[in-house]
Structures are given as C-alpha cells and as structure tokens.
C-alpha cells in the first residue's frame, strides 16, 4: 500500500477523524488562552499603572486614613478601627473609623476608577511591628504616575490636618520610631515659667538654628545642635521641652538609654532615622552613664544597665557617622555626675540651669492663677512671704499649692503660703 493510499484510509476512519478534531480544538483553545494571557500581560504592562504600598512604608498609615475618608463610602466590605478622643470638656468620646477590609475594592478618584487590593499575610509577621504583613496595591488605567503622587500627597495633607495644633510623641520600637499614644494638644510656651530670659534664650537659639542651615554648610560646621537642661527635679525641664516643641511645630522622640537591648548600632540607627522636624529627648542622662572620673564603687552600681557604651553614645552625638539636621535635648538632675566629654562644645552647645523658683517666677505663676485689680500687688506680696521662709521651692510645688487653693480668694492663698512645703 502506497503512502497516499494509507493516508486516504486513515481519513476514512471515523475514530481517527474524531480524535484529530478533538486535538485541533484543544490545541486551538490552548493557543487562544496563551494569546489572551499574553495580551493581558502586555495591556497591563503598557496601559495600566500599579502602586504597591507595604505596611512598613511611612505612607501606609496615611493611605489607610485616606481610604477611610474617601473609599469607605464606596465599599460595603469594611473593618473597624476604634479610637478614643478626649474633648476639651474632659469627656472621652469613642470614635469608630471604617476602613476597607482585606480584599478587593473599587474607588473612583476624579474621573479614574482605581482597583484597590488590600492583602494580609497570616503566616508572615512584621518583626518590628509585631503584626501580620500587609500591603495595599492600587491599579488604574493609564501611564501617568501623577495620579498616585496626588493621592499620596492628599493623604499626607489629610494626616497633617489631623495633627495640626498637636504634638506627636514618638518612642523607639525595634529599629524604628512609633507614635506613643494619641497626639497631644500643644502646650503654650508661656505656660512654663522659667527665670527671666532663660526660656527666650533657648527658644531664640533654636529658631536661629532652624532658619540658618546654609550658615553651617558654608563654614563646614555639622548642622546639629545640642542642649543640656540641668537642675533640681520639678523645676520645669521636661515641661519646657514639651512646650518648646509645640512652639516650633516639632514632634518629640523620647529615647531611653537604659532600655534593655539597646545597643550602639541600634542607637546610631535610631538617631539617623528620627522623623523630620523632631526633638530627640534624652531624659535623666546621668542615670545611664557615670563619669569616667568616678570611683570603681560608684561605677559598679551602674554595671549591666544596657549594652550602650559611653564611647558609642559619644560617637552617635558627634562622631563620623553621626547624622545632621538634628536637635538633641538632654536633661539631668545631677550635672556633676556627667562626664566632661559628654557635655563638651560640639555635643552640648548650650547649657542652662533650670533651678528653684526665683521671686520673678513666683510672681508670674501667681498671676497665671489669680487676676483682678490688686493681682500684681498680691503677687509681689506672695513672693516676698515665700522668700522670707528661706527655703527652696520648685515650680511643681508652687503649682500644686495653687491647684489645692484654685477656688480660694487670693488673700487666703497668701495667708496660707507656709503650707507649700507641707502639701
């Protein structure tokens, strides 16, 4: 049988014809599917734009808040975020924010529809935050990246408006800074009464530093500033720093050098990634280190507090790897315990003593609590009577005394001023 006759015989076989037809249909469907997949990939690559925002990125929380404000109105699949807000009346209001839940959502931004996919990896944890790893992916038609820039900028501005007039406190968690509690209302700097000209001197120095970065650059001077406030407890060191941050519009990064697990490398990293426009606060710096001139008996009491070395701290403040555009405030109750190397110029540029109340401070504090026609005369009389006892008194003691007599007439307050040291 010739080849032609053999092929002709196969074509007349119904089983072979059916199998060949099925094979052709299967091959055609596979080619069509491949073609559609390839076309979809090419379409997504050239005619769609995607933005992925991981939970570790700073804009992640901004974007969630933006989605809460804009997107939660357009979706029915929600998750709740409960928070508490304290009103000026003192009452605490419970606030519920509805955030688009894990899954796929479609939002309209201007004239563009955006597909938002929020995913959560249940088996993957963010080691720094201790929560499941999350991402938000935005997909839109077009090739213009400006739409995502506008969304992120709008989300950032929304977050700024929420924190307007408030001071954000940060604390170190792992290798990053996390907000500590809710933003606080800014404390008026006039409410912290220091001795004459001290508060204005520190404020003016900070403002001059912030407004003149080019002056440092032109002269090759590192653009950073260090302050040390020292004096007895209760005299307003921390209170003034809080009020100063509010006056400057800065946040505060509170760093505890005695924290267990804090090392030189982590300390250096935290200082280098501190939020912009923030004050780094090292409170009670004397409790973390003692002077190298102290006796072995004094040093033994501090052994084993943490893994931060004294040389590591010095290098972080004023070493080759230290960061710039930074304001550091240190406080201590015992200036004599500090090593001279820590407070030398370059590490501490301005030292101020915040001490016991002077007659000026007592008068000014009296005027903040009591007013009237005779207030100035009464304030002077009160200050003279307090000074006549010859005892040191802190602003915290004076304030506590006034709080105890806040509903009392000024004459009664002056009469009972000896009780300041008994309350």
MARLOMI-566522 format. One record per residue (C-alpha): y, x, z. Coordinates in pm, whole numbers, plus 50000, padded with zeros to 5 digits. Layout:
N
{{Y,X,Z}};
...
END
This chain:
423
{{50000,50000,50000}};
{{50335,50138,49899}};
{{50635,50165,50141}};
{{50812,49881,49960}};
{{50516,49653,49995}};
{{50482,49746,50366}};
{{50844,49658,50443}};
{{50810,49335,50248}};
{{50505,49242,50453}};
{{50690,49310,50780}};
{{50981,49094,50674}};
{{50744,48807,50609}};
{{50602,48845,50966}};
{{50775,48578,51190}};
{{50719,48775,51513}};
{{50889,49085,51373}};
{{51181,48880,51240}};
{{51238,48714,51576}};
{{51227,49046,51764}};
{{51465,49212,51522}};
{{51706,48921,51559}};
{{51698,48940,51938}};
{{51754,49314,51922}};
{{52051,49263,51694}};
{{52205,49004,51921}};
{{52154,49225,52228}};
{{52300,49528,52056}};
{{52595,49327,51933}};
{{52664,49185,52279}};
{{52644,49533,52435}};
{{52884,49674,52177}};
{{53122,49382,52231}};
{{53111,49431,52609}};
{{53178,49803,52570}};
{{53463,49728,52336}};
{{53618,49478,52576}};
{{53584,49720,52868}};
{{53741,49998,52669}};
{{54021,49771,52551}};
{{54085,49655,52907}};
{{54099,50016,53030}};
{{54341,50109,52753}};
{{54550,49799,52825}};
{{54568,49874,53198}};
{{54645,50238,53128}};
{{54929,50176,52884}};
{{55063,49829,52960}};
{{55017,49785,53338}};
{{55152,49985,53630}};
{{54980,50019,53968}};
{{55108,50141,54304}};
{{54876,50223,54595}};
{{55027,50245,54945}};
{{54790,50382,55215}};
{{54834,50289,55581}};
{{54933,50648,55669}};
{{55242,50633,55448}};
{{55572,50561,55623}};
{{55650,50278,55381}};
{{55327,50090,55465}};
{{55474,49901,55759}};
{{55793,49836,55562}};
{{55586,49687,55279}};
{{55386,49465,55517}};
{{55711,49330,55663}};
{{55844,49271,55314}};
{{55524,49087,55223}};
{{55562,48882,55541}};
{{55914,48778,55441}};
{{55861,48737,55067}};
{{55493,48698,54996}};
{{55364,48487,55283}};
{{55546,48189,55137}};
{{55344,48213,54815}};
{{54991,48252,54952}};
{{54765,48043,55171}};
{{54540,48328,55291}};
{{54716,48470,55596}};
{{54663,48683,55906}};
{{54882,48652,56213}};
{{55081,48922,56390}};
{{55211,48818,56734}};
{{55506,48991,56898}};
{{55741,48924,57188}};
{{56119,48934,57168}};
{{56347,48942,57470}};
{{56664,48739,57436}};
{{56999,48824,57593}};
{{56941,48542,57840}};
{{56642,48733,57976}};
{{56381,48492,57839}};
{{56095,48631,57630}};
{{56026,48449,57305}};
{{55687,48463,57136}};
{{55716,48537,56766}};
{{55445,48479,56505}};
{{55458,48662,56172}};
{{55219,48552,55897}};
{{55107,48844,55685}};
{{54897,48807,55367}};
{{54541,48873,55482}};
{{54286,49114,55340}};
{{54210,49010,54983}};
{{54393,48945,54656}};
{{54728,48768,54631}};
{{54977,48696,54353}};
{{55352,48719,54421}};
{{55649,48663,54199}};
{{55923,48926,54218}};
{{56214,48828,53999}};
{{56058,48733,53666}};
{{55748,48951,53717}};
{{55417,48841,53864}};
{{55257,49103,54085}};
{{54894,49120,54191}};
{{54866,49247,54549}};
{{54530,49359,54681}};
{{54501,49443,55049}};
{{54176,49622,55133}};
{{54027,49740,55461}};
{{53750,49994,55504}};
{{53545,49875,55801}};
{{53344,50198,55820}};
{{53641,50433,55778}};
{{53889,50486,56060}};
{{54230,50646,56053}};
{{54171,50914,56315}};
{{54541,50936,56405}};
{{54599,50561,56440}};
{{54252,50457,56561}};
{{54240,50153,56328}};
{{54039,50079,56010}};
{{54175,50246,55700}};
{{54384,50007,55490}};
{{54555,50021,55154}};
{{54780,49783,54965}};
{{54766,49804,54585}};
{{55032,49640,54368}};
{{54968,49578,53998}};
{{55220,49444,53746}};
{{55267,49424,53369}};
{{55490,49681,53207}};
{{55558,50053,53233}};
{{55881,50052,53431}};
{{55833,50219,53771}};
{{56172,50088,53883}};
{{56017,49760,53996}};
{{55820,49937,54268}};
{{56117,50151,54364}};
{{56321,49833,54406}};
{{56050,49669,54617}};
{{56016,49970,54848}};
{{56392,50011,54879}};
{{56429,49641,54956}};
{{56154,49673,55219}};
{{56329,49977,55371}};
{{56663,49800,55388}};
{{56495,49500,55550}};
{{56344,49726,55817}};
{{56684,49888,55879}};
{{56846,49548,55927}};
{{56582,49454,56182}};
{{56658,49771,56380}};
{{57034,49754,56336}};
{{57212,49797,56666}};
{{56893,49915,56836}};
{{56747,50248,56944}};
{{56389,50330,56847}};
{{56185,50538,57090}};
{{55903,50749,56944}};
{{55610,50913,57118}};
{{55362,51168,56985}};
{{55020,51028,56892}};
{{54788,51279,56737}};
{{54981,51472,56477}};
{{55245,51207,56409}};
{{55522,51010,56578}};
{{55465,50642,56652}};
{{55722,50388,56782}};
{{55697,50335,57157}};
{{55735,49967,57241}};
{{55996,49749,57076}};
{{56336,49880,56960}};
{{56588,49867,57243}};
{{56943,49743,57230}};
{{57183,50035,57208}};
{{57335,50124,57540}};
{{57714,50160,57524}};
{{57807,50520,57589}};
{{58094,50403,57810}};
{{57837,50253,58049}};
{{57719,50604,58151}};
{{57999,50756,58356}};
{{57987,51134,58385}};
{{58250,51356,58536}};
{{58575,51389,58344}};
{{58547,51520,57984}};
{{58175,51614,58011}};
{{58048,51315,57812}};
{{58319,51351,57547}};
{{58249,51723,57516}};
{{57879,51667,57438}};
{{57950,51375,57203}};
{{58213,51565,57006}};
{{57986,51868,56978}};
{{57704,51653,56838}};
{{57933,51481,56588}};
{{58073,51814,56472}};
{{57721,51950,56422}};
{{57602,51645,56228}};
{{57904,51637,55996}};
{{57908,52009,55901}};
{{57568,52122,55767}};
{{57736,52326,55491}};
{{57920,52536,55750}};
{{57586,52661,55883}};
{{57440,52714,55535}};
{{57735,52919,55412}};
{{57707,53157,55709}};
{{57328,53182,55712}};
{{57301,53020,56057}};
{{56997,52798,56124}};
{{57108,52436,56116}};
{{56984,52320,56455}};
{{57140,52254,56792}};
{{57000,52273,57143}};
{{57138,52117,57462}};
{{57039,52152,57826}};
{{57147,51899,58087}};
{{57070,52013,58441}};
{{57143,51875,58784}};
{{57001,51664,59068}};
{{56785,51359,58991}};
{{56953,51023,58943}};
{{57278,51167,58808}};
{{57255,51026,58455}};
{{57096,51294,58236}};
{{56840,51072,58062}};
{{57072,50771,58063}};
{{57343,50967,57886}};
{{57099,51092,57618}};
{{56986,50733,57555}};
{{57346,50614,57523}};
{{57435,50914,57305}};
{{57152,50831,57063}};
{{57286,50477,57035}};
{{57640,50603,56973}};
{{57519,50836,56696}};
{{57279,50580,56548}};
{{56983,50813,56616}};
{{56633,50745,56745}};
{{56472,50940,57032}};
{{56144,51134,57010}};
{{56010,51181,57363}};
{{55781,51485,57386}};
{{55578,51557,57697}};
{{55490,51927,57705}};
{{55240,51864,57986}};
{{55032,51628,57772}};
{{54665,51716,57776}};
{{54551,51852,57441}};
{{54895,51958,57320}};
{{54870,52299,57153}};
{{55116,52541,56992}};
{{55015,52437,56640}};
{{55044,52066,56716}};
{{55379,52117,56887}};
{{55514,52303,56586}};
{{55383,52034,56353}};
{{55539,51753,56560}};
{{55878,51922,56560}};
{{55859,51972,56184}};
{{55771,51608,56105}};
{{56006,51438,56352}};
{{56181,51134,56199}};
{{56514,51196,56035}};
{{56824,51126,56244}};
{{56645,51160,56574}};
{{56695,51344,56901}};
{{56395,51537,57032}};
{{56388,51499,57410}};
{{56202,51742,57637}};
{{56238,51597,57984}};
{{56180,51798,58303}};
{{56123,52117,58109}};
{{56080,52307,58436}};
{{55756,52115,58508}};
{{55584,52260,58200}};
{{55660,52629,58247}};
{{55783,52862,58516}};
{{55994,53171,58476}};
{{55811,53493,58392}};
{{56003,53648,58680}};
{{55834,53420,58938}};
{{55566,53542,59173}};
{{55193,53501,59097}};
{{55172,53241,59376}};
{{55435,53026,59207}};
{{55272,53062,58866}};
{{54926,52968,58992}};
{{55046,52616,59070}};
{{55115,52558,58700}};
{{54799,52708,58553}};
{{54588,52481,58338}};
{{54852,52214,58277}};
{{54820,52231,57899}};
{{54740,52458,57607}};
{{55102,52512,57500}};
{{55201,52871,57563}};
{{55550,52976,57658}};
{{55577,53203,57354}};
{{55460,52913,57137}};
{{55741,52694,57267}};
{{55998,52967,57208}};
{{55879,53015,56850}};
{{55894,52641,56786}};
{{56252,52625,56909}};
{{56387,52939,56747}};
{{56116,53122,56554}};
{{56045,53200,56190}};
{{55852,52874,56145}};
{{56097,52653,56337}};
{{56250,52362,56147}};
{{56615,52293,56080}};
{{56840,51982,56081}};
{{56724,51916,56436}};
{{56884,51823,56769}};
{{56687,51908,57084}};
{{56785,51795,57433}};
{{56618,51941,57741}};
{{56663,51819,58096}};
{{56577,51978,58429}};
{{56648,51925,58796}};
{{56598,52295,58872}};
{{56788,52529,58643}};
{{56682,52834,58846}};
{{56317,52775,58758}};
{{56373,52819,58385}};
{{56300,53146,58212}};
{{56621,53308,58077}};
{{56456,53340,57734}};
{{56425,52962,57707}};
{{56794,52890,57763}};
{{56949,53179,57577}};
{{57203,53105,57298}};
{{57022,53001,56983}};
{{56770,52795,57175}};
{{57021,52625,57403}};
{{57370,52621,57255}};
{{57537,52404,57518}};
{{57453,52378,57889}};
{{57615,52112,58105}};
{{57579,52041,58473}};
{{57535,51670,58547}};
{{57583,51661,58922}};
{{57668,51446,59220}};
{{57938,51185,59191}};
{{58296,51304,59192}};
{{58580,51076,59313}};
{{58663,51011,58947}};
{{58311,50884,58876}};
{{58304,50665,59187}};
{{58634,50504,59090}};
{{58522,50439,58732}};
{{58192,50289,58846}};
{{58375,50062,59089}};
{{58598,49937,58806}};
{{58296,49855,58591}};
{{58159,49622,58858}};
{{58479,49473,59002}};
{{58804,49373,58841}};
{{59121,49199,58942}};
{{59483,49274,59019}};
{{59404,49516,59300}};
{{59097,49673,59139}};
{{59247,50018,59082}};
{{59380,50042,59435}};
{{59049,49922,59575}};
{{58856,50167,59358}};
{{59061,50459,59489}};
{{59017,50338,59847}};
{{58642,50304,59798}};
{{58615,50657,59651}};
{{58813,50805,59940}};
{{58595,50631,60200}};
{{58274,50751,60032}};
{{58406,51108,60008}};
{{58505,51100,60376}};
{{58138,51090,60478}};
{{58091,51439,60329}};
{{57753,51352,60180}};
{{57633,51398,59824}};
{{57579,51073,59637}};
{{57428,51018,59292}};
{{57538,50761,59034}};
{{57198,50593,59078}};
{{57275,50539,59449}};
{{57622,50401,59375}};
{{57484,50167,59109}};
{{57206,50048,59338}};
{{57463,49976,59609}};
{{57681,49776,59369}};
{{57377,49583,59245}};
{{57295,49485,59603}};
{{57650,49356,59652}};
{{57707,49221,59300}};
{{57808,48876,59429}};
{{58023,49010,59714}};
{{58400,49043,59730}};
{{58537,49399,59677}};
{{58676,49409,60033}};
{{58325,49357,60174}};
{{58187,49629,59945}};
{{58447,49879,60069}};
{{58378,49785,60429}};
{{58002,49847,60395}};
{{58015,50166,60185}};
{{57828,50361,60454}};
{{57514,50168,60355}};
{{57496,50359,60026}};
{{57264,50615,60184}};
{{57055,50353,60366}};
{{56952,50125,60082}};
END
